[in-house]
Amino acid sequence: MFLSPDGGAETLPTAQASDVAFDVAGAGDEAGAGQDTAAAAEQVARLQVDDLPLAEVRRWLRDVVAGQGWPAATDRTLALLTTELVANAQKHGPAGGRVAVTVRGTADVVRVEAVDEGTTHPVVRHPPQDAVDGRGMLLVQHLAQRWGSELLPDGGKVVWFTLRVV
């Protein structure tokens, strides 16, 4: 079972309606349709990130992944893409805004959600080769099975992606 950082088990609802969703790989796959992680064996872990250093977020993710026994390839991709979502939320969200990460997973699919207080959807950019940043959502687009973003009714947004466990 996934545990929150304070040791308590947690089950969180997924967002209901997608404002923006992208089926990147495996369009029409059963695992990519509807609720990505709606299987009965779904486990959930949540971390309040806010302004935590990204290294701390990666350390937490390693603990979550280790507890699930997912393969190393899933671990590395999960860490990279989650770091990108958190970095975007910290950089583009309101100054001092709250950021939280939720990981939902089954034996087959992992879904990561980053919730922040921002009100705009992320943009996939194609920066010049010599640019030092601006590739985060491009990485998400190419490596995730699906991804999207949703504006939340009480303000803020959730940006999410799914990965097939390999």
Backbone as JSON Lines, residues from 0, in Angstrom:
{"i":0,"aa":"M","n":[0.84,-1.18,0.0],"ca":[0.0,0.0,0.0],"c":[0.88,1.24,0.0]}
{"i":1,"aa":"F","n":[0.5,2.26,-0.73],"ca":[1.23,3.53,-0.7],"c":[0.9,4.24,0.59]}
{"i":2,"aa":"L","n":[1.86,4.91,1.12],"ca":[1.66,5.71,2.32],"c":[2.04,7.14,2.04]}
{"i":3,"aa":"S","n":[1.37,8.06,2.69],"ca":[1.76,9.45,2.58],"c":[3.04,9.63,3.38]}
{"i":4,"aa":"P","n":[3.76,10.75,3.21],"ca":[5.03,10.93,3.91],"c":[4.91,10.83,5.43]}
{"i":5,"aa":"D","n":[3.74,11.13,5.98],"ca":[3.57,11.04,7.43],"c":[3.18,9.62,7.86]}
{"i":6,"aa":"G","n":[3.13,8.68,6.9],"ca":[2.86,7.29,7.22],"c":[1.4,6.89,7.12]}
{"i":7,"aa":"G","n":[0.5,7.84,6.87],"ca":[-0.91,7.51,6.78],"c":[-1.29,7.09,5.36]}
{"i":8,"aa":"A","n":[-2.14,6.1,5.23],"ca":[-2.61,5.68,3.92],"c":[-3.56,6.73,3.38]}
{"i":9,"aa":"E","n":[-3.58,6.9,2.08],"ca":[-4.38,7.94,1.5],"c":[-5.02,7.49,0.19]}
{"i":10,"aa":"T","n":[-6.27,7.84,-0.02],"ca":[-6.94,7.63,-1.28],"c":[-7.5,8.97,-1.71]}
{"i":11,"aa":"L","n":[-7.13,9.41,-2.9],"ca":[-7.55,10.71,-3.39],"c":[-8.36,10.55,-4.66]}
{"i":12,"aa":"P","n":[-9.38,11.36,-4.85],"ca":[-10.17,11.26,-6.07],"c":[-9.38,11.79,-7.25]}
{"i":13,"aa":"T","n":[-9.58,11.21,-8.43],"ca":[-8.98,11.76,-9.64],"c":[-9.88,12.87,-10.14]}
{"i":14,"aa":"A","n":[-9.32,13.77,-10.93],"ca":[-10.12,14.84,-11.5],"c":[-11.17,14.23,-12.42]}
{"i":15,"aa":"Q","n":[-12.29,14.88,-12.54],"ca":[-13.41,14.31,-13.28],"c":[-13.4,14.61,-14.77]}
{"i":16,"aa":"A","n":[-13.16,15.83,-15.16],"ca":[-13.26,16.18,-16.57],"c":[-11.95,16.78,-17.04]}
{"i":17,"aa":"S","n":[-11.49,16.36,-18.17],"ca":[-10.22,16.83,-18.68],"c":[-10.44,18.03,-19.6]}
{"i":18,"aa":"D","n":[-9.73,19.11,-19.3],"ca":[-9.77,20.26,-20.18],"c":[-8.85,20.04,-21.38]}
{"i":19,"aa":"V","n":[-7.69,19.46,-21.11],"ca":[-6.72,19.18,-22.16],"c":[-6.19,17.79,-21.9]}
{"i":20,"aa":"A","n":[-6.25,16.9,-22.86],"ca":[-5.7,15.56,-22.68],"c":[-5.05,15.12,-23.98]}
{"i":21,"aa":"F","n":[-3.96,14.42,-23.87],"ca":[-3.21,13.98,-25.03],"c":[-2.94,12.5,-24.9]}
{"i":22,"aa":"D","n":[-3.34,11.73,-25.88],"ca":[-3.03,10.31,-25.92],"c":[-1.78,10.19,-26.78]}
{"i":23,"aa":"V","n":[-0.64,10.08,-26.13],"ca":[0.63,10.17,-26.83],"c":[1.01,8.87,-27.51]}
{"i":24,"aa":"A","n":[0.98,7.78,-26.78],"ca":[1.37,6.5,-27.34],"c":[0.27,5.5,-27.06]}
{"i":25,"aa":"G","n":[0.02,4.65,-27.99],"ca":[-0.97,3.6,-27.76],"c":[-2.4,4.1,-27.84]}
{"i":26,"aa":"A","n":[-2.67,5.01,-28.74],"ca":[-4.04,5.51,-28.88],"c":[-4.97,4.34,-29.06]}
{"i":27,"aa":"G","n":[-6.03,4.32,-28.28],"ca":[-7.0,3.25,-28.36],"c":[-6.68,2.07,-27.45]}
{"i":28,"aa":"D","n":[-5.49,2.07,-26.82],"ca":[-5.17,1.01,-25.88],"c":[-6.17,1.03,-24.75]}
{"i":29,"aa":"E","n":[-6.56,-0.14,-24.27],"ca":[-7.49,-0.19,-23.15],"c":[-6.91,0.5,-21.93]}
{"i":30,"aa":"A","n":[-5.61,0.35,-21.69],"ca":[-5.0,0.97,-20.51],"c":[-4.96,2.48,-20.65]}
{"i":31,"aa":"G","n":[-5.07,3.01,-21.87],"ca":[-5.01,4.44,-22.05],"c":[-6.37,5.09,-22.13]}
{"i":32,"aa":"A","n":[-7.42,4.35,-21.98],"ca":[-8.76,4.89,-22.11],"c":[-9.4,5.09,-20.75]}
{"i":33,"aa":"G","n":[-10.2,6.13,-20.66],"ca":[-10.96,6.36,-19.42],"c":[-10.05,6.62,-18.24]}
{"i":34,"aa":"Q","n":[-10.43,6.12,-17.07],"ca":[-9.62,6.27,-15.87],"c":[-8.4,5.37,-15.99]}
{"i":35,"aa":"D","n":[-7.22,5.95,-16.11],"ca":[-6.0,5.2,-16.37],"c":[-5.66,4.2,-15.29]}
{"i":36,"aa":"T","n":[-5.99,4.49,-14.06],"ca":[-5.58,3.63,-12.96],"c":[-6.77,3.19,-12.14]}
{"i":37,"aa":"A","n":[-7.86,2.89,-12.8],"ca":[-9.09,2.6,-12.08],"c":[-9.18,1.15,-11.6]}
{"i":38,"aa":"A","n":[-8.11,0.41,-11.73],"ca":[-8.13,-0.99,-11.29],"c":[-8.29,-1.07,-9.77]}
{"i":39,"aa":"A","n":[-8.83,-2.19,-9.31],"ca":[-9.09,-2.37,-7.88],"c":[-7.82,-2.3,-7.05]}
{"i":40,"aa":"A","n":[-6.67,-2.62,-7.61],"ca":[-5.42,-2.66,-6.86],"c":[-4.71,-1.31,-6.83]}
{"i":41,"aa":"E","n":[-5.39,-0.24,-7.18],"ca":[-4.75,1.07,-7.2],"c":[-4.24,1.46,-5.83]}
{"i":42,"aa":"Q","n":[-3.04,2.01,-5.79],"ca":[-2.43,2.51,-4.57],"c":[-2.1,3.98,-4.8]}
{"i":43,"aa":"V","n":[-2.12,4.79,-3.74],"ca":[-1.92,6.23,-3.86],"c":[-0.91,6.72,-2.84]}
{"i":44,"aa":"A","n":[-0.02,7.62,-3.28],"ca":[0.91,8.3,-2.38],"c":[0.86,9.78,-2.73]}
{"i":45,"aa":"R","n":[1.0,10.64,-1.72],"ca":[0.89,12.09,-1.94],"c":[1.98,12.8,-1.17]}
{"i":46,"aa":"L","n":[2.55,13.84,-1.79],"ca":[3.6,14.64,-1.17],"c":[3.27,16.11,-1.37]}
{"i":47,"aa":"Q","n":[3.27,16.89,-0.29],"ca":[3.12,18.34,-0.39],"c":[4.5,18.89,-0.72]}
{"i":48,"aa":"V","n":[4.67,19.42,-1.93],"ca":[5.98,19.82,-2.43],"c":[6.28,21.28,-2.1]}
{"i":49,"aa":"D","n":[5.37,22.16,-2.44],"ca":[5.58,23.61,-2.33],"c":[6.94,23.98,-2.9]}
{"i":50,"aa":"D","n":[7.89,24.39,-2.06],"ca":[9.2,24.8,-2.57],"c":[10.31,23.82,-2.22]}
{"i":51,"aa":"L","n":[9.96,22.56,-2.0],"ca":[10.97,21.54,-1.74],"c":[11.96,21.47,-2.89]}
{"i":52,"aa":"P","n":[13.24,21.24,-2.61],"ca":[14.18,21.03,-3.7],"c":[13.79,19.79,-4.51]}
{"i":53,"aa":"L","n":[14.05,19.81,-5.79],"ca":[13.68,18.7,-6.65],"c":[14.36,17.4,-6.23]}
{"i":54,"aa":"A","n":[15.55,17.49,-5.66],"ca":[16.23,16.28,-5.17],"c":[15.42,15.58,-4.09]}
{"i":55,"aa":"E","n":[14.73,16.35,-3.25],"ca":[13.87,15.76,-2.21],"c":[12.67,15.06,-2.84]}
{"i":56,"aa":"V","n":[12.13,15.65,-3.88],"ca":[10.99,15.04,-4.58],"c":[11.44,13.71,-5.2]}
{"i":57,"aa":"R","n":[12.62,13.7,-5.84],"ca":[13.13,12.47,-6.44],"c":[13.39,11.4,-5.37]}
{"i":58,"aa":"R","n":[13.9,11.8,-4.21],"ca":[14.15,10.85,-3.12],"c":[12.83,10.21,-2.67]}
{"i":59,"aa":"W","n":[11.81,11.04,-2.51],"ca":[10.49,10.53,-2.12],"c":[9.96,9.55,-3.18]}
{"i":60,"aa":"L","n":[10.11,9.92,-4.46],"ca":[9.66,9.04,-5.54],"c":[10.38,7.7,-5.52]}
{"i":61,"aa":"R","n":[11.69,7.72,-5.27],"ca":[12.44,6.46,-5.19],"c":[11.87,5.56,-4.11]}
{"i":62,"aa":"D","n":[11.5,6.15,-2.97],"ca":[10.9,5.36,-1.89],"c":[9.55,4.78,-2.31]}
{"i":63,"aa":"V","n":[8.75,5.59,-3.01],"ca":[7.44,5.12,-3.47],"c":[7.63,3.97,-4.46]}
{"i":64,"aa":"V","n":[8.51,4.16,-5.43],"ca":[8.73,3.14,-6.46],"c":[9.3,1.87,-5.85]}
{"i":65,"aa":"A","n":[10.24,2.01,-4.93],"ca":[10.84,0.84,-4.28],"c":[9.78,0.01,-3.57]}
{"i":66,"aa":"G","n":[8.82,0.69,-2.97],"ca":[7.76,-0.02,-2.26],"c":[6.82,-0.78,-3.19]}
{"i":67,"aa":"Q","n":[6.81,-0.41,-4.46],"ca":[5.92,-1.06,-5.43],"c":[6.61,-2.15,-6.24]}
{"i":68,"aa":"G","n":[7.94,-2.14,-6.26],"ca":[8.67,-3.14,-7.03],"c":[8.61,-2.91,-8.52]}
{"i":69,"aa":"W","n":[8.37,-1.68,-8.95],"ca":[8.36,-1.39,-10.38],"c":[9.77,-1.45,-10.94]}
{"i":70,"aa":"P","n":[9.94,-1.78,-12.22],"ca":[11.27,-1.9,-12.83],"c":[12.03,-0.57,-12.85]}
{"i":71,"aa":"A","n":[13.35,-0.68,-12.96],"ca":[14.22,0.51,-12.95],"c":[13.9,1.48,-14.08]}
{"i":72,"aa":"A","n":[13.53,0.97,-15.25],"ca":[13.2,1.85,-16.37],"c":[11.99,2.72,-16.04]}
{"i":73,"aa":"T","n":[11.0,2.14,-15.38],"ca":[9.83,2.91,-14.95],"c":[10.25,3.95,-13.92]}
{"i":74,"aa":"D","n":[11.12,3.56,-12.99],"ca":[11.62,4.46,-11.95],"c":[12.28,5.69,-12.55]}
{"i":75,"aa":"R","n":[13.17,5.49,-13.5],"ca":[13.91,6.61,-14.1],"c":[12.99,7.55,-14.87]}
{"i":76,"aa":"T","n":[12.1,6.99,-15.67],"ca":[11.19,7.83,-16.45],"c":[10.21,8.56,-15.53]}
{"i":77,"aa":"L","n":[9.71,7.86,-14.54],"ca":[8.8,8.47,-13.56],"c":[9.47,9.64,-12.86]}
{"i":78,"aa":"A","n":[10.72,9.46,-12.44],"ca":[11.45,10.53,-11.75],"c":[11.68,11.72,-12.67]}
{"i":79,"aa":"L","n":[12.08,11.47,-13.91],"ca":[12.33,12.56,-14.85],"c":[11.07,13.37,-15.11]}
{"i":80,"aa":"L","n":[9.98,12.69,-15.44],"ca":[8.75,13.41,-15.8],"c":[8.11,14.09,-14.6]}
{"i":81,"aa":"T","n":[8.16,13.46,-13.44],"ca":[7.62,14.09,-12.23],"c":[8.41,15.34,-11.89]}
{"i":82,"aa":"T","n":[9.72,15.26,-12.0],"ca":[10.57,16.42,-11.74],"c":[10.21,17.56,-12.68]}
{"i":83,"aa":"E","n":[9.93,17.24,-13.93],"ca":[9.55,18.29,-14.89],"c":[8.23,18.95,-14.5]}
{"i":84,"aa":"L","n":[7.24,18.14,-14.09],"ca":[5.96,18.73,-13.68],"c":[6.12,19.63,-12.47]}
{"i":85,"aa":"V","n":[6.88,19.17,-11.49],"ca":[7.08,19.95,-10.27],"c":[7.86,21.23,-10.58]}
{"i":86,"aa":"A","n":[8.92,21.12,-11.38],"ca":[9.7,22.3,-11.74],"c":[8.83,23.33,-12.46]}
{"i":87,"aa":"N","n":[7.97,22.87,-13.36],"ca":[7.05,23.78,-14.06],"c":[6.1,24.46,-13.08]}
{"i":88,"aa":"A","n":[5.54,23.68,-12.15],"ca":[4.61,24.25,-11.17],"c":[5.32,25.28,-10.31]}
{"i":89,"aa":"Q","n":[6.54,24.98,-9.88],"ca":[7.28,25.91,-9.04],"c":[7.69,27.17,-9.82]}
{"i":90,"aa":"K","n":[8.04,27.0,-11.09],"ca":[8.51,28.13,-11.89],"c":[7.36,29.0,-12.4]}
{"i":91,"aa":"H","n":[6.29,28.36,-12.87],"ca":[5.24,29.12,-13.55],"c":[4.01,29.39,-12.68]}
{"i":92,"aa":"G","n":[3.93,28.77,-11.51],"ca":[2.81,29.03,-10.61],"c":[3.02,30.34,-9.86]}
{"i":93,"aa":"P","n":[2.04,30.77,-9.09],"ca":[2.17,32.0,-8.33],"c":[3.32,31.9,-7.32]}
{"i":94,"aa":"A","n":[4.01,33.01,-7.11],"ca":[5.11,33.03,-6.13],"c":[4.59,32.59,-4.77]}
{"i":95,"aa":"G","n":[5.29,31.66,-4.14],"ca":[4.87,31.16,-2.83],"c":[3.67,30.24,-2.89]}
{"i":96,"aa":"G","n":[3.27,29.86,-4.11],"ca":[2.1,29.0,-4.27],"c":[2.34,27.59,-3.79]}
{"i":97,"aa":"R","n":[1.26,26.88,-3.53],"ca":[1.33,25.49,-3.05],"c":[1.41,24.54,-4.24]}
{"i":98,"aa":"V","n":[2.19,23.48,-4.07],"ca":[2.34,22.45,-5.09],"c":[2.27,21.1,-4.39]}
{"i":99,"aa":"A","n":[1.49,20.18,-4.93],"ca":[1.4,18.83,-4.38],"c":[1.53,17.82,-5.5]}
{"i":100,"aa":"V","n":[2.12,16.67,-5.2],"ca":[2.28,15.59,-6.17],"c":[1.54,14.36,-5.64]}
{"i":101,"aa":"T","n":[0.8,13.72,-6.53],"ca":[0.12,12.47,-6.21],"c":[0.57,11.42,-7.21]}
{"i":102,"aa":"V","n":[0.91,10.24,-6.71],"ca":[1.27,9.09,-7.55],"c":[0.22,8.02,-7.32]}
{"i":103,"aa":"R","n":[-0.41,7.56,-8.39],"ca":[-1.4,6.5,-8.33],"c":[-0.86,5.37,-9.19]}
{"i":104,"aa":"G","n":[-0.94,4.15,-8.72],"ca":[-0.4,3.09,-9.54],"c":[-1.02,1.75,-9.32]}
{"i":105,"aa":"T","n":[-0.95,0.95,-10.36],"ca":[-1.31,-0.45,-10.31],"c":[-0.09,-1.22,-10.81]}
{"i":106,"aa":"A","n":[-0.23,-2.49,-10.99],"ca":[0.87,-3.28,-11.52],"c":[1.15,-2.92,-12.98]}
{"i":107,"aa":"D","n":[0.2,-2.29,-13.67],"ca":[0.34,-2.01,-15.1],"c":[0.56,-0.55,-15.48]}
{"i":108,"aa":"V","n":[-0.03,0.37,-14.71],"ca":[-0.03,1.79,-15.09],"c":[0.22,2.66,-13.86]}
{"i":109,"aa":"V","n":[1.0,3.72,-14.07],"ca":[1.24,4.73,-13.03],"c":[0.72,6.06,-13.55]}
{"i":110,"aa":"R","n":[0.03,6.79,-12.69],"ca":[-0.43,8.15,-13.02],"c":[0.15,9.09,-11.99]}
{"i":111,"aa":"V","n":[0.77,10.17,-12.46],"ca":[1.32,11.2,-11.59],"c":[0.54,12.48,-11.85]}
{"i":112,"aa":"E","n":[0.16,13.16,-10.77],"ca":[-0.57,14.43,-10.86],"c":[0.19,15.47,-10.06]}
{"i":113,"aa":"A","n":[0.41,16.63,-10.65],"ca":[0.98,17.76,-9.94],"c":[-0.09,18.85,-9.88]}
{"i":114,"aa":"V","n":[-0.45,19.24,-8.68],"ca":[-1.49,20.25,-8.48],"c":[-0.81,21.53,-8.0]}
{"i":115,"aa":"D","n":[-1.15,22.63,-8.64],"ca":[-0.61,23.93,-8.21],"c":[-1.69,24.98,-8.3]}
{"i":116,"aa":"E","n":[-1.36,26.2,-7.91],"ca":[-2.34,27.27,-7.87],"c":[-2.4,28.08,-9.16]}
{"i":117,"aa":"G","n":[-1.66,27.66,-10.19],"ca":[-1.68,28.34,-11.48],"c":[-3.01,28.16,-12.18]}
{"i":118,"aa":"T","n":[-3.27,29.02,-13.14],"ca":[-4.56,28.97,-13.84],"c":[-4.4,28.83,-15.35]}
{"i":119,"aa":"T","n":[-3.2,28.52,-15.82],"ca":[-3.0,28.34,-17.25],"c":[-2.46,26.94,-17.52]}
{"i":120,"aa":"H","n":[-2.85,26.4,-18.65],"ca":[-2.38,25.07,-19.05],"c":[-0.92,25.14,-19.47]}
{"i":121,"aa":"P","n":[-0.17,24.06,-19.27],"ca":[1.21,24.04,-19.73],"c":[1.25,24.03,-21.26]}
{"i":122,"aa":"V","n":[2.38,24.49,-21.78],"ca":[2.55,24.57,-23.23],"c":[3.77,23.74,-23.61]}
{"i":123,"aa":"V","n":[3.62,22.94,-24.65],"ca":[4.76,22.21,-25.19],"c":[5.49,23.17,-26.12]}
{"i":124,"aa":"R","n":[6.73,23.46,-25.75],"ca":[7.52,24.39,-26.57],"c":[8.59,23.61,-27.31]}
{"i":125,"aa":"H","n":[9.11,24.22,-28.34],"ca":[10.2,23.65,-29.12],"c":[11.31,24.7,-29.17]}
{"i":126,"aa":"P","n":[12.08,24.8,-28.07],"ca":[13.09,25.84,-27.97],"c":[14.27,25.58,-28.91]}
{"i":127,"aa":"P","n":[15.04,26.62,-29.2],"ca":[16.23,26.42,-30.02],"c":[17.23,25.5,-29.31]}
{"i":128,"aa":"Q","n":[18.11,24.88,-30.07],"ca":[19.05,23.93,-29.5],"c":[19.93,24.51,-28.41]}
{"i":129,"aa":"D","n":[20.23,25.77,-28.46],"ca":[21.13,26.36,-27.47],"c":[20.4,26.89,-26.23]}
{"i":130,"aa":"A","n":[19.08,26.74,-26.18],"ca":[18.31,27.18,-25.01],"c":[18.62,26.26,-23.82]}
{"i":131,"aa":"V","n":[18.68,26.84,-22.62],"ca":[19.01,26.06,-21.43],"c":[17.77,25.49,-20.73]}
{"i":132,"aa":"D","n":[16.59,25.89,-21.13],"ca":[15.37,25.36,-20.53],"c":[14.26,25.36,-21.57]}
{"i":133,"aa":"G","n":[13.05,24.98,-21.12],"ca":[11.9,25.02,-22.02],"c":[11.55,23.68,-22.66]}
{"i":134,"aa":"R","n":[12.18,22.59,-22.2],"ca":[11.92,21.3,-22.8],"c":[11.11,20.34,-21.93]}
{"i":135,"aa":"G","n":[10.69,20.79,-20.76],"ca":[10.02,19.91,-19.81],"c":[8.78,19.24,-20.36]}
{"i":136,"aa":"M","n":[7.85,20.01,-20.88],"ca":[6.61,19.42,-21.39],"c":[6.85,18.65,-22.69]}
{"i":137,"aa":"L","n":[7.9,19.01,-23.43],"ca":[8.27,18.24,-24.61],"c":[8.7,16.83,-24.2]}
{"i":138,"aa":"L","n":[9.46,16.73,-23.11],"ca":[9.84,15.42,-22.58],"c":[8.6,14.64,-22.15]}
{"i":139,"aa":"V","n":[7.7,15.31,-21.45],"ca":[6.46,14.65,-21.01],"c":[5.69,14.14,-22.23]}
{"i":140,"aa":"Q","n":[5.57,14.98,-23.25],"ca":[4.83,14.6,-24.45],"c":[5.44,13.35,-25.11]}
{"i":141,"aa":"H","n":[6.75,13.25,-25.14],"ca":[7.4,12.14,-25.84],"c":[7.53,10.87,-25.01]}
{"i":142,"aa":"L","n":[7.61,10.99,-23.69],"ca":[7.88,9.81,-22.87],"c":[6.66,9.23,-22.16]}
{"i":143,"aa":"A","n":[5.64,10.05,-21.95],"ca":[4.44,9.58,-21.25],"c":[3.52,8.83,-22.22]}
{"i":144,"aa":"Q","n":[2.74,7.91,-21.67],"ca":[1.73,7.23,-22.48],"c":[0.63,8.22,-22.84]}
{"i":145,"aa":"R","n":[0.16,8.97,-21.84],"ca":[-0.84,10.02,-22.01],"c":[-0.47,11.15,-21.08]}
{"i":146,"aa":"W","n":[-0.94,12.35,-21.37],"ca":[-0.79,13.46,-20.43],"c":[-1.86,14.49,-20.71]}
{"i":147,"aa":"G","n":[-2.07,15.36,-19.73],"ca":[-3.06,16.41,-19.9],"c":[-3.05,17.36,-18.72]}
{"i":148,"aa":"S","n":[-3.93,18.34,-18.77],"ca":[-4.08,19.27,-17.66],"c":[-5.55,19.62,-17.51]}
{"i":149,"aa":"E","n":[-5.92,19.95,-16.28],"ca":[-7.31,20.26,-15.95],"c":[-7.34,21.45,-15.01]}
{"i":150,"aa":"L","n":[-8.2,22.4,-15.31],"ca":[-8.43,23.5,-14.37],"c":[-9.38,23.0,-13.31]}
{"i":151,"aa":"L","n":[-9.1,23.33,-12.07],"ca":[-9.9,22.84,-10.95],"c":[-11.0,23.83,-10.61]}
{"i":152,"aa":"P","n":[-12.18,23.37,-10.19],"ca":[-13.31,24.26,-9.93],"c":[-13.04,25.31,-8.85]}
{"i":153,"aa":"D","n":[-12.22,24.98,-7.87],"ca":[-11.93,25.93,-6.79],"c":[-10.65,26.71,-7.02]}
{"i":154,"aa":"G","n":[-10.13,26.67,-8.24],"ca":[-8.9,27.39,-8.58],"c":[-7.73,26.44,-8.67]}
{"i":155,"aa":"G","n":[-6.75,26.85,-9.43],"ca":[-5.57,26.03,-9.63],"c":[-5.78,25.04,-10.75]}
{"i":156,"aa":"K","n":[-4.79,24.16,-10.89],"ca":[-4.87,23.17,-11.96],"c":[-4.13,21.92,-11.55]}
{"i":157,"aa":"V","n":[-4.4,20.85,-12.28],"ca":[-3.65,19.6,-12.14],"c":[-3.08,19.28,-13.51]}
{"i":158,"aa":"V","n":[-1.79,18.96,-13.53],"ca":[-1.14,18.47,-14.74],"c":[-0.77,17.02,-14.44]}
{"i":159,"aa":"W","n":[-1.09,16.12,-15.37],"ca":[-0.91,14.7,-15.1],"c":[-0.29,13.99,-16.28]}
{"i":160,"aa":"F","n":[0.28,12.83,-15.99],"ca":[0.73,11.94,-17.06],"c":[0.55,10.5,-16.59]}
{"i":161,"aa":"T","n":[0.5,9.58,-17.55],"ca":[0.48,8.17,-17.23],"c":[1.66,7.48,-17.91]}
{"i":162,"aa":"L","n":[2.15,6.44,-17.26],"ca":[3.2,5.59,-17.8],"c":[2.75,4.15,-17.68]}
{"i":163,"aa":"R","n":[3.04,3.38,-18.68],"ca":[2.83,1.94,-18.58],"c":[4.03,1.39,-17.82]}
{"i":164,"aa":"V","n":[3.8,0.53,-16.85],"ca":[4.89,-0.08,-16.08],"c":[5.55,-1.11,-16.98]}
{"i":165,"aa":"V","n":[6.85,-0.93,-17.22],"ca":[7.6,-1.86,-18.1],"c":[8.76,-2.48,-17.37]}
